[in-house]
Amino acid sequence: MTFQAILVEQQSPSEVSASVQELSEDQLPEGNVTVAVEHTTVNYKDGLCLKADGGLVRTWPHVPGIDFAGMVEWSDDDRYQVGDKVVLTGWGVGERHWGGFAQKARVDADWLVPLPDGLSTRQAMAIGTAGFAAMLAILALEEHGLKPEQGEVLVTGAAGGVGSIATAVLNQLGHEVAAVTGRPETSDYLTSLGASRIVARDEIGSVVKRPLESATWAGCVDAVGGEMLARVLGQLKYGASAAAVGLAGGAKLPASVIPFLLRGVNLLGIDSVLCPYEKRLTAWQRLATDLPKDKLESMIVPATLSDVPQLGADILEGKVKGRVVVDVNG
C-alpha cells in the first residue's frame, strides 16, 4: 500500500527540498496505531521543519506536520479501535517523528486523543496546535481568577492562529477583547471574531523605561513574547495574568520584576507539546463547546498537500491569516 506525503530531503547542510511523493507503508516509523489522516494544518513550527536551518529536524528524509486528525486504520492498543476518529498535537511528531503532512501516520497511542463530539476532523485541524494552545492559555487564565467583569483581555498576534482562536473563544465567554495586530488590513477580520478594540502593534510593541504603566488589562493571551510581552506585564491590572504561548517577537524577555512585586501579576507558561492527557481532554472538550463554529469557519484557509511548502514559507513571514486546513486527500 502506498500513500502521498510531503517528503523533505536534505541536499546539503544548507539546502533541503520539499515535495509531494508516493511512499510505502513499510516506510512509516514505529508506533502502535496507524491513522488514515484526513486533515492537517500549517503551524509556525511546520514552517521551520520545511527549512534547512529551522533547527527542529535532526534526521532526513522527513515528513513534517505537527498536527493531524483522521481515522484509526490499525491499532495494537485497546484504547483505540479501527474506525475511531482521533486527533494528534505535540509530542515531537512532525519534528523528531514523522508527522501529519501525509495520508497515513503511525504513532504511539499515548499521543492521541479521541476526536471530541461536535467536531469534525476538518474543524479539529482548523483549531490545531494553535487553537489548542490558545484554549490552554484561557484555561490557565481562568484558573488564576479571570472573569468577564474584570475588564479587557489583551490578545497579541491576534490575526495568527493562536490569536484568532483566543479572540473568538474569549468573546464567546463574555470577555471584552483588545486585539493587537501589525496588519491593519486584518481589523475587520478580528472584529468579526469578536474583538471590541484593535490595538496597533506599534502602540505596544516596544519596552518603555517605566516598569509600571496604567493598569489596563485584566489578562493577556500572548503569542509574541519579546519586548511586547515585557511591555504588557507593566500594563496588567493588580493580580492579573499573562499566558505566554509563543515567541513570534523573540525569545528574550527584557522585563522588570517590578510588576510582579508591586502588582502581584502572574506570568503563566503554556506548553502544548507535553501537556498531560487529562488536560488535553479538557481543552478539546472546551473547544468543542466554547468556540463558535461559524467563526471557526471564517478563519479557514483551505489547502492541499501541494500547497504546503509555500504555506510553510508564508507563515514564517507572517503572511498567513487565520487557520490553514489541509485536505490531504484533496
C-alpha positions as MATLAB code, in Angstrom:
seq = 'MTFQAILVEQQSPSEVSASVQELSEDQLPEGNVTVAVEHTTVNYKDGLCLKADGGLVRTWPHVPGIDFAGMVEWSDDDRYQVGDKVVLTGWGVGERHWGGFAQKARVDADWLVPLPDGLSTRQAMAIGTAGFAAMLAILALEEHGLKPEQGEVLVTGAAGGVGSIATAVLNQLGHEVAAVTGRPETSDYLTSLGASRIVARDEIGSVVKRPLESATWAGCVDAVGGEMLARVLGQLKYGASAAAVGLAGGAKLPASVIPFLLRGVNLLGIDSVLCPYEKRLTAWQRLATDLPKDKLESMIVPATLSDVPQLGADILEGKVKGRVVVDVNG';
ca = [
       0.000    0.000    0.000;
       1.274    3.436   -0.908;
       0.260    6.914    0.167;
       1.149   10.514   -0.616;
       3.190   12.673    1.731;
       5.345   15.785    1.836;
       8.890   14.447    1.991;
      11.664   16.848    2.958;
      15.065   15.727    1.706;
      18.432   17.253    2.516;
      20.728   18.125   -0.396;
      23.355   19.803    1.788;
      23.565   21.257    5.331;
      22.137   24.499    3.939;
      19.646   23.162    1.394;
      16.554   20.952    1.515;
      13.727   20.211   -0.905;
      10.101   19.522   -0.038;
       7.711   17.844   -2.435;
       4.704   15.519   -2.606;
       5.941   11.952   -3.055;
       4.486    8.451   -3.122;
       5.650    6.458   -0.111;
       5.161    2.889    1.067;
       3.537    1.941    4.368;
       6.647   -0.009    5.343;
       8.493    3.328    5.418;
       6.337    4.570    8.290;
       8.090    4.859   11.668;
       7.407    2.675   14.683;
       4.142    3.035   16.569;
       1.166    1.032   17.766;
      -1.574    2.957   15.941;
      -1.823    3.716   12.231;
      -4.106    6.592   11.275;
      -5.610    7.357    7.882;
      -5.060   11.104    8.029;
      -7.924   13.236    6.753;
      -6.860   16.778    7.610;
      -3.801   18.605    8.887;
      -2.766   22.245    9.221;
       0.280   24.506    8.942;
       1.859   25.980   12.078;
       4.926   28.131   12.644;
       6.893   25.024   13.676;
       5.902   23.366   10.400;
       7.454   26.260    8.532;
      10.681   25.678   10.448;
      10.566   21.938    9.687;
      10.379   22.722    5.971;
      13.622   24.759    6.156;
      17.223   23.579    6.120;
      18.124   25.777    9.084;
      14.866   25.549   11.030;
      16.621   23.730   13.856;
      13.859   21.208   14.621;
      14.530   18.274   12.269;
      17.513   16.065   13.021;
      17.066   13.141   10.626;
      16.416   13.243    6.892;
      14.385   12.429    4.858;
      11.489   13.644    6.953;
       7.703   14.017    6.843;
       6.707   17.159    8.806;
       3.293   18.105   10.174;
       2.907   18.583   13.933;
      -0.896   18.122   13.851;
      -3.317   15.743   12.219;
      -6.810   14.327   12.568;
      -8.188   11.200   10.989;
      -9.476    7.656   11.444;
      -7.745    4.717   13.088;
      -6.829    2.170   10.434;
      -4.886   -0.266   12.617;
      -4.341   -0.398   16.382;
      -2.399   -2.563   18.779;
      -3.771   -0.621   21.751;
      -7.114   -1.365   23.417;
      -7.921    2.345   23.808;
      -8.379    2.810   20.067;
     -10.336    0.645   17.659;
     -10.427    0.617   13.873;
     -12.780    3.364   12.755;
     -12.247    5.644   15.766;
     -11.674    9.318   14.954;
      -8.613   10.792   16.651;
      -6.588   13.998   16.942;
      -2.876   14.445   17.471;
      -0.949   17.553   18.513;
       2.519   17.809   20.022;
       4.837   15.112   21.405;
       7.546   15.943   18.859;
       5.502   14.493   15.997;
       6.435   16.298   12.793;
       9.801   17.170   14.370;
      11.540   14.047   15.728;
       8.865   11.633   14.482;
       7.208   11.590   11.050;
       4.052   13.679   11.116;
       0.790   14.642    9.517;
       1.693   16.038    6.088;
       0.711   12.643    4.715;
      -2.260   10.416    4.020;
      -1.054    7.967    6.686;
       0.726    8.319   10.023;
       1.930    5.785   12.575;
       2.292    6.965   16.166;
       2.232    5.959   19.813;
      -1.316    5.616   21.184;
      -0.333    7.769   24.188;
      -0.016   10.753   21.862;
      -3.610   10.601   20.604;
      -6.889   11.902   21.992;
     -10.377   10.962   20.777;
     -11.981   13.474   18.452;
     -14.479   15.336   20.673;
     -18.195   15.049   19.958;
     -19.339   18.017   17.918;
     -16.113   18.425   15.925;
     -15.209   17.060   12.505;
     -11.601   16.297   11.588;
     -11.681   19.418    9.394;
     -12.786   21.573   12.309;
     -10.242   19.943   14.611;
      -7.474   20.974   12.232;
      -8.913   24.459   11.873;
      -8.174   24.518   15.603;
      -4.928   22.528   15.593;
      -1.987   23.145   17.919;
      -2.553   26.896   17.691;
      -6.148   26.710   18.898;
      -5.325   24.002   21.426;
      -2.600   26.229   22.893;
      -4.996   29.197   22.924;
      -7.505   27.135   24.918;
      -4.798   26.024   27.350;
      -3.945   29.704   27.850;
      -7.577   30.595   28.538;
      -7.905   27.693   30.994;
      -4.782   28.912   32.820;
      -6.138   32.476   32.989;
      -9.433   31.159   34.356;
      -7.584   29.072   36.967;
      -5.922   32.311   38.095;
      -9.239   34.091   38.514;
     -10.020   35.753   35.178;
     -13.704   36.748   34.894;
     -15.502   38.808   32.228;
     -16.440   41.596   34.633;
     -12.779   42.375   35.348;
     -12.204   44.230   32.082;
     -10.466   43.878   28.737;
      -8.307   40.890   27.864;
      -5.423   41.588   25.507;
      -4.614   39.135   22.705;
      -1.292   39.699   20.941;
      -0.553   38.396   17.457;
      -4.311   38.335   17.143;
      -4.606   37.649   13.426;
      -2.491   34.486   13.683;
      -3.708   31.020   14.604;
      -3.417   31.304   18.396;
      -4.779   34.835   18.422;
      -7.729   34.099   16.150;
      -8.966   31.195   18.283;
      -8.308   33.058   21.547;
     -10.241   36.102   20.331;
     -13.261   34.043   19.271;
     -13.377   31.928   22.445;
     -12.868   34.836   24.837;
     -15.639   36.793   23.127;
     -17.949   33.772   23.319;
     -17.229   33.534   27.058;
     -18.296   37.149   27.546;
     -14.935   38.909   27.692;
     -14.078   42.209   26.029;
     -11.135   41.522   23.738;
      -8.474   44.007   22.666;
      -6.675   42.508   19.656;
      -3.097   43.505   18.815;
      -2.036   43.313   15.179;
       0.638   44.754   12.936;
      -1.573   44.236    9.898;
      -4.241   46.963    9.710;
      -5.973   45.085    6.886;
      -6.986   42.367    9.381;
      -9.048   44.750   11.536;
     -12.402   43.744   10.019;
     -11.485   40.080   10.340;
     -10.636   40.478   14.035;
     -13.782   42.469   14.695;
     -15.813   39.676   13.096;
     -14.203   37.200   15.515;
     -15.302   39.303   18.469;
     -12.575   41.875   19.124;
     -14.064   45.016   20.650;
     -10.898   47.047   20.124;
      -7.983   46.889   17.684;
      -4.582   47.841   19.084;
      -1.843   48.688   16.575;
       1.347   46.724   17.194;
       3.386   49.944   17.217;
       1.414   51.158   20.254;
       2.592   48.303   22.420;
       5.492   46.653   20.652;
       8.448   48.181   22.481;
       9.575   48.427   26.089;
       9.331   51.792   27.815;
      11.623   52.974   30.608;
       8.880   52.908   33.233;
       8.390   49.411   34.702;
       4.746   50.181   35.503;
       2.222   51.873   33.244;
      -1.501   52.439   33.587;
      -3.190   49.249   34.829;
      -5.200   48.392   31.714;
      -5.613   44.668   31.038;
      -7.470   42.049   33.071;
      -5.419   39.362   31.368;
      -3.429   38.571   28.237;
      -3.004   35.707   25.804;
       0.428   36.399   24.339;
       1.689   34.711   21.186;
       4.512   37.198   20.572;
       6.891   37.226   23.541;
       9.911   39.514   23.465;
       9.571   43.229   24.088;
       5.811   43.201   23.649;
       5.256   40.724   26.473;
       7.626   42.698   28.693;
       5.603   45.835   27.995;
       2.290   44.078   28.674;
       3.468   42.886   32.102;
       3.704   46.515   33.174;
       0.158   47.217   31.947;
      -1.653   44.367   33.701;
      -4.130   45.126   36.453;
      -3.399   44.132   40.042;
      -3.238   40.329   40.340;
      -3.830   39.807   36.609;
      -2.036   37.218   34.493;
      -0.417   36.917   31.083;
      -0.317   33.465   29.469;
       2.786   33.077   27.276;
       2.057   30.887   24.263;
       4.580   31.865   21.581;
       7.708   33.773   20.611;
       6.995   35.314   17.219;
       8.578   38.538   18.529;
      11.627   36.875   20.053;
      12.672   34.606   22.910;
      14.323   37.244   25.097;
      12.206   38.902   27.777;
      13.644   42.323   28.691;
      11.293   42.733   31.640;
      11.394   44.151   35.173;
      10.392   42.304   38.330;
       8.503   45.419   39.497;
       5.089   44.344   38.071;
       5.385   41.061   39.979;
       6.357   42.782   43.237;
       4.061   45.806   43.208;
       1.024   44.499   41.335;
       1.243   40.779   42.035;
       0.914   39.909   38.357;
       1.480   36.379   37.060;
       3.332   35.108   34.012;
       1.903   31.715   33.053;
       3.847   29.380   30.785;
       1.765   27.365   28.314;
       3.169   24.095   26.972;
       1.145   22.290   24.339;
       3.762   19.655   23.442;
       3.989   17.518   26.594;
       0.648   18.589   28.059;
      -0.863   15.734   30.158;
      -3.694   13.661   28.738;
      -6.457   14.815   31.116;
      -5.698   18.472   30.469;
      -5.724   17.753   26.721;
      -9.171   16.217   27.005;
     -10.469   19.214   28.956;
      -9.086   21.683   26.432;
     -10.521   19.827   23.432;
     -13.914   19.443   25.100;
     -13.976   23.157   25.891;
     -13.052   23.970   22.297;
     -15.928   21.807   21.076;
     -18.399   23.757   23.219;
     -16.934   27.273   23.572;
     -15.619   28.011   20.076;
     -18.388   29.262   17.759;
     -18.363   27.083   14.649;
     -19.363   29.940   12.333;
     -16.367   31.980   13.488;
     -14.130   28.944   13.144;
     -15.314   28.535    9.570;
     -14.473   32.166    8.794;
     -10.841   31.549    9.833;
     -10.256   28.626    7.454;
      -7.869   28.880    4.526;
      -8.304   25.633    2.527;
      -5.244   23.918    1.078;
      -3.901   20.652   -0.317;
      -0.584   18.882    0.249;
       0.942   20.549   -2.799;
       0.323   23.965   -1.216;
       2.207   23.139    1.984;
       5.803   24.116    1.032;
       4.765   27.641    0.055;
       2.469   27.988    3.071;
       5.371   26.977    5.311;
       7.420   29.857    3.934;
       4.472   32.251    4.189;
       3.745   31.516    7.848;
       7.351   32.253    8.809;
       6.986   35.668    7.168;
       3.728   36.431    8.972;
       1.669   36.277    5.788;
      -0.882   33.678    6.918;
      -4.132   34.933    8.430;
      -6.378   32.572   10.380;
      -6.083   28.812   10.119;
      -4.871   26.759    7.177;
      -6.704   23.438    6.826;
      -5.034   20.914    4.542;
      -7.177   18.191    2.998;
      -4.519   15.518    2.482;
      -6.785   13.641    0.085;
      -7.746   16.728   -1.912;
];
